[in-house]
Amino acid sequence: MTDDLVVMLTAFNTEYKAVHERLTDVTLHRHDRGTRFEVGTIRGTSCRVALSLTGKGPQSAAVLAERAIQEFSPAALVFVGVAGALWDTPLGDVVVATHVYAYQGGTSEDDGLKARPRVWETDHGVSQIAQHIARTGMWESDVPPGTAVHFGAIAAGEVVHNSRLSAEARWIRQHYNDAMAIEMEAAGVAQAGHLNGSAVAVVRGISDKADGTKTTAADRNWQPQAAANAAAFAIRLATELVRDRKQATMKDNTTPGTVYSTSHGQVGIQAVNVTGSTVYQNSTPPSPSTADLAAELASIREQLSHEHARGQLDGETYDAARAELDIADGALESPNPEGRKTFVLALKRLGGLIADLAGLAAKITALVSVAKGLA
């Protein structure tokens, strides 16, 4: 994981510019498949942002999100942009997703369309930091007075909604009546984050009411303001996410100093790791060996099999999890940095697949923490 970098994605250029203007020292980063990222630093911080444009719709957003995660292994991925309000959220206010609905899933029967939604919850740590920012007003100096942030569900699909009377609008109110906003990309980004074990946040500024009043003229007025407000919150969120990750890393890598007494007097040693009579001073402990990592993978594989046998893991997820373990096993045989990176990314995807198994997921997270220093 790159602890000081957050990926930000937008669907169109008005949103892109709202983020870009908050960055400094921007450089171009080209993916080998042609995708362009601009990597810059948030002014006055050490937080770096890799910014890219996905285009509209969930498919392109999902592909670009996964590509960004694979390329940068970021601390988090934030999708920034505008959305329509499903209720009475004021124009210009910001909605941060607590969970994302892919609302178009369903089955058509004689008595109507029955909802078969997919839903992704926002990472708990990301949600806690976002709530703290909203509570303390840390972002309010960057937006017009009175701009508020709301937390709730966001509905995502491939339809532009501009009516509260249409059959589609009535169906959404019936099945997703807790959704505060509606847009087109969040489901694809959330799925990419889930499969790759990456924390995702969706931050949307309200640019229209999705009630028939959306026009080209209104969009010219409200889209830039809503995008700017969403970018302001997203930038503050990225800064706090990176600060939180760095503090966690420092805590994980620091142990109390050790004091030894000898016949010649007392000698104080500030050490990170002490094993037997060997002291590693001002340094990290020895790296785990390939055999150590392989043993951990074997243990995880055994636990996966046990959970599958207990019925806690369905067959499709079990097969996908084993495939990621196979990738990690193969990557261990490669002595170069690319192999280590592949090892870490496979573990992160595995963690996303089995996130519901708390104990096993924690074990994988711990292994990622150990291995990421080798990537």
C-alpha positions in Angstrom: 0.0 0.0 0.0 1.2 3.5 -0.8 0.3 5.2 2.5 0.7 8.8 1.2 -1.3 8.6 -2.0 -5.1 8.6 -2.7 -6.6 7.9 -6.1 -9.4 10.3 -7.1 -11.6 9.6 -10.1 -14.1 11.7 -11.9 -16.6 11.1 -14.7 -16.3 14.3 -16.7 -14.1 17.4 -17.0 -15.9 19.9 -14.8 -15.4 17.4 -11.9 -11.8 16.8 -12.9 -10.9 20.5 -12.9 -12.4 21.0 -9.5 -10.0 18.5 -8.0 -7.0 19.4 -10.2 -7.0 23.1 -9.2 -6.4 22.0 -5.6 -3.2 20.2 -6.5 0.4 21.4 -6.9 3.5 20.0 -8.5 1.4 17.9 -10.9 3.2 15.4 -13.1 1.8 13.1 -15.8 1.8 9.3 -15.2 1.0 7.1 -18.2 -0.4 3.6 -17.7 0.9 1.1 -20.2 -2.6 0.7 -21.6 -3.0 4.4 -22.4 -4.8 5.7 -19.3 -3.4 9.1 -18.1 -3.2 10.0 -14.5 -2.0 13.3 -13.1 -0.2 12.9 -9.8 0.1 16.0 -7.6 0.3 17.1 -4.0 -2.5 18.7 -2.0 -1.3 22.2 -1.1 0.2 22.5 2.3 0.3 18.7 2.9 2.3 15.7 2.1 -0.8 13.9 0.7 -0.4 12.9 -3.0 -3.4 12.4 -5.3 -3.4 10.4 -8.5 -6.3 11.9 -10.6 -7.9 10.4 -13.7 -11.0 10.7 -15.8 -13.3 7.6 -16.2 -16.0 8.9 -18.5 -19.7 8.2 -17.7 -21.2 4.9 -16.6 -20.3 2.1 -14.2 -18.4 -0.1 -16.7 -15.6 2.4 -17.5 -15.5 3.6 -13.9 -15.0 0.0 -12.7 -12.2 -0.7 -15.2 -10.4 2.5 -14.5 -10.8 2.1 -10.7 -9.3 -1.4 -10.8 -6.5 -0.1 -13.1 -5.7 2.7 -10.6 -5.7 0.3 -7.7 -3.3 -2.1 -9.5 -1.1 0.8 -10.6 -0.8 2.7 -7.3 -2.0 0.5 -4.5 -3.4 3.6 -2.8 -4.4 4.3 0.8 -7.9 4.8 -0.6 -9.9 5.5 -3.8 -12.3 8.4 -3.8 -14.9 9.0 -6.6 -15.7 12.7 -6.8 -18.5 14.4 -8.7 -22.1 15.6 -9.0 -25.4 13.8 -8.5 -29.1 14.4 -8.5 -31.1 14.7 -5.3 -33.8 12.1 -4.7 -35.4 14.0 -1.9 -35.0 17.6 -0.8 -31.2 18.0 -0.3 -30.3 21.6 -1.3 -28.4 22.3 -4.4 -24.7 22.6 -3.8 -24.7 20.4 -0.6 -22.5 17.3 -0.5 -23.6 13.7 0.0 -21.0 11.1 1.2 -22.1 7.5 0.6 -22.6 5.3 3.6 -23.5 2.6 1.1 -24.0 2.3 -2.7 -27.0 0.6 -4.4 -26.7 -0.9 -7.9 -30.4 -0.3 -8.3 -31.0 -1.8 -11.8 -30.7 -5.4 -10.8 -34.1 -7.2 -10.8 -36.2 -9.9 -12.2 -39.2 -9.3 -14.4 -42.3 -11.3 -13.5 -46.0 -11.2 -14.5 -46.9 -9.0 -11.5 -44.0 -6.5 -12.1 -40.3 -6.0 -11.7 -38.9 -7.3 -8.5 -35.7 -5.7 -7.1 -32.5 -7.7 -6.9 -30.1 -5.1 -5.6 -26.4 -5.2 -4.9 -25.1 -3.1 -2.2 -21.6 -2.1 -1.0 -21.0 -0.4 2.4 -18.4 2.3 2.8 -15.2 1.2 4.6 -15.7 1.8 8.4 -12.4 3.7 8.8 -13.2 6.0 5.9 -16.7 6.6 7.1 -15.4 7.5 10.6 -12.9 10.0 9.3 -15.5 11.5 6.9 -18.0 11.9 9.8 -15.3 13.6 11.9 -14.5 16.1 9.2 -18.2 16.9 8.9 -18.7 17.2 12.7 -15.8 19.5 13.2 -16.4 21.7 10.2 -12.8 21.1 9.0 -13.8 21.7 5.3 -16.2 24.6 5.7 -13.6 27.3 4.9 -13.3 26.0 1.4 -17.0 26.2 0.4 -19.8 28.9 0.4 -21.3 29.5 3.9 -24.3 27.3 4.6 -23.0 24.3 2.5 -23.8 21.1 4.4 -22.6 17.5 4.1 -25.0 14.6 4.4 -24.4 10.9 4.9 -26.6 8.3 3.3 -27.2 5.8 0.5 -26.4 6.6 -3.1 -28.3 4.8 -5.9 -26.2 4.1 -9.0 -27.3 3.0 -12.5 -27.0 3.8 -16.2 -30.1 6.1 -16.5 -30.0 9.8 -16.2 -33.0 10.7 -14.0 -34.9 13.9 -14.5 -38.4 13.1 -13.2 -40.1 12.2 -10.0 -43.3 11.1 -11.8 -41.9 8.4 -14.2 -42.3 4.7 -13.6 -38.6 4.4 -13.0 -38.6 7.2 -10.4 -41.6 5.6 -8.6 -39.9 2.2 -8.6 -36.7 3.7 -7.1 -38.7 5.4 -4.3 -40.5 2.1 -3.6 -37.4 -0.1 -3.4 -34.6 2.4 -2.4 -36.4 5.0 -0.5 -33.4 5.7 1.8 -31.2 6.8 -1.1 -30.4 10.4 -0.9 -28.8 10.9 -4.4 -28.7 9.2 -7.7 -25.8 8.9 -10.2 -24.1 6.6 -12.7 -20.6 5.4 -11.6 -20.5 4.6 -7.9 -21.5 0.9 -8.3 -18.7 0.1 -10.6 -16.1 1.8 -8.4 -17.5 0.1 -5.3 -17.3 -3.3 -6.9 -13.7 -2.7 -8.1 -12.7 -1.7 -4.5 -14.4 -4.7 -3.1 -12.7 -7.2 -5.4 -9.3 -5.5 -4.8 -9.5 -5.0 -1.1 -9.2 -1.2 -1.4 -11.2 1.3 0.7 -13.6 3.4 -1.4 -15.3 6.7 -0.7 -18.0 8.3 -2.9 -18.4 12.0 -2.6 -21.1 13.8 -4.6 -22.2 17.4 -4.8 -25.9 17.9 -5.6 -26.3 19.7 -8.9 -30.0 19.0 -9.7 -33.1 17.7 -8.1 -33.8 14.9 -10.6 -37.3 16.3 -10.8 -37.7 17.6 -14.3 -36.0 20.9 -13.7 -32.6 19.7 -14.9 -31.6 21.8 -18.0 -28.5 22.7 -19.8 -28.6 26.2 -18.5 -29.1 25.0 -14.9 -26.3 22.5 -15.3 -23.9 25.3 -16.4 -24.8 27.1 -13.2 -24.9 24.3 -10.6 -22.5 21.6 -11.9 -19.3 23.7 -11.3 -20.4 24.7 -7.8 -21.5 21.2 -6.8 -18.3 19.7 -8.2 -16.2 22.3 -6.4 -18.0 21.6 -3.1 -17.5 17.8 -3.5 -13.9 18.3 -4.4 -13.3 20.4 -1.3 -14.7 17.7 1.0 -12.8 14.9 -0.9 -9.5 16.8 -0.7 -9.9 17.2 3.1 -10.9 13.5 3.4 -7.8 12.4 1.4 -5.6 14.6 3.7 -7.0 13.0 6.8 -6.9 9.5 5.4 -3.2 9.8 4.7 -2.5 11.4 8.1 -4.4 8.5 9.8 -2.5 5.8 7.8 0.8 7.4 8.6 0.0 7.5 12.3 -1.1 3.9 12.3 2.1 2.9 10.5 4.2 4.8 13.1 2.3 3.1 15.9 2.8 -0.4 14.3 6.5 0.1 13.8 7.4 1.6 17.2 8.1 -0.3 20.4 9.4 1.0 23.7 13.1 1.5 24.1 15.0 -1.1 26.2 17.5 -0.3 28.9 20.3 -2.7 29.8 22.5 -2.6 32.9 26.1 -3.9 32.8 29.0 -4.0 35.3 30.3 -0.8 33.7 27.2 1.1 34.3 23.8 1.6 32.7 23.4 1.7 28.9 20.2 2.9 27.3 19.3 1.7 23.9 16.5 3.0 21.8 15.6 -0.1 19.7 12.8 -1.1 17.4 13.3 -4.8 17.8 15.2 -7.0 20.3 15.6 -10.7 19.7 17.7 -12.7 22.1 21.0 -10.8 22.5 20.7 -9.1 19.2 19.6 -5.5 19.0 18.4 -3.7 15.9 19.0 -0.1 16.6 17.1 2.6 14.7 16.0 0.1 12.1 13.3 -2.3 11.1 13.4 -6.0 12.2 14.6 -8.6 9.7 12.3 -9.2 6.8 10.3 -12.4 6.8 11.6 -15.1 4.6 9.8 -16.6 1.6 9.3 -19.8 3.6 7.6 -17.7 6.4 5.2 -16.1 3.9 4.6 -19.5 2.2 3.7 -21.0 5.6 1.2 -18.2 6.3 -0.4 -18.7 2.9 -0.7 -22.4 3.6 -2.4 -21.6 6.9 -4.8 -19.2 5.2 -5.6 -21.9 2.6 -6.4 -24.4 5.3 -8.7 -21.9 7.1 -10.5 -21.1 3.8 -11.2 -24.8 3.2 -12.5 -25.1 6.7 -14.9 -22.1 6.3 -16.1 -23.5 3.0 -16.8 -26.9 4.5 -18.8 -25.1 7.3 -20.9 -23.3 4.7 -19.6 -19.9 5.6 -18.1 -19.4 2.1 -20.0 -20.1 -1.1 -18.4 -22.1 -3.9 -17.9 -19.1 -6.3 -16.2 -17.0 -3.7 -14.1 -20.0 -2.5 -12.9 -20.7 -6.0 -12.0 -17.0 -6.5 -10.2 -16.9 -3.1 -8.1 -20.0 -4.0 -7.2 -18.4 -7.3 -5.8 -15.3 -5.5 -3.9 -17.6 -3.2 -2.4 -19.4 -6.2 -1.3 -16.0 -7.6 0.3 -15.1 -4.3 2.1 -18.4 -4.1 3.4 -18.0 -7.6 4.5 -14.4 -6.9 6.6 -15.6 -3.9 8.8 -17.5 -6.3 9.8 -14.3 -8.1 12.7 -12.5 -6.3 12.2 -9.1 -8.0 10.1 -6.2 -6.7 7.3 -6.8 -9.2 6.7 -10.2 -7.8 6.4 -8.8 -4.3 3.9 -6.2 -5.5 1.9 -9.0 -7.2 1.9 -10.9 -3.9 0.6 -7.9 -1.9 -2.2 -7.1 -4.5 -3.3 -10.7 -4.6 -3.6 -10.7 -0.8 -5.6 -7.4 -0.9 -8.0 -8.9 -3.4 -8.3 -12.0 -1.3 -9.1 -9.8 1.7 -11.9 -8.1 -0.2 -13.4 -11.5 -1.2 -13.6 -12.8 2.3 -14.3 -9.6 4.2 -17.3 -11.1 5.9 -15.0 -13.6 7.7 -13.7 -11.2 10.3 -11.0 -13.4 11.8 -9.6 -14.6 8.5 -9.8 -11.1 7.0 -7.8 -9.7 9.9 -5.1 -12.3 9.4 -4.8 -11.4 5.8 -4.7 -7.7 6.6 -1.9 -8.4 9.1 0.0 -10.4 6.4 -0.4 -7.5 3.9 1.0 -5.1 6.5 4.1 -7.4 6.9 4.5 -7.9 3.2 3.9 -4.4 1.8 7.3 -3.3 3.0 8.8 -5.9 0.6 6.7 -4.8 -2.4 
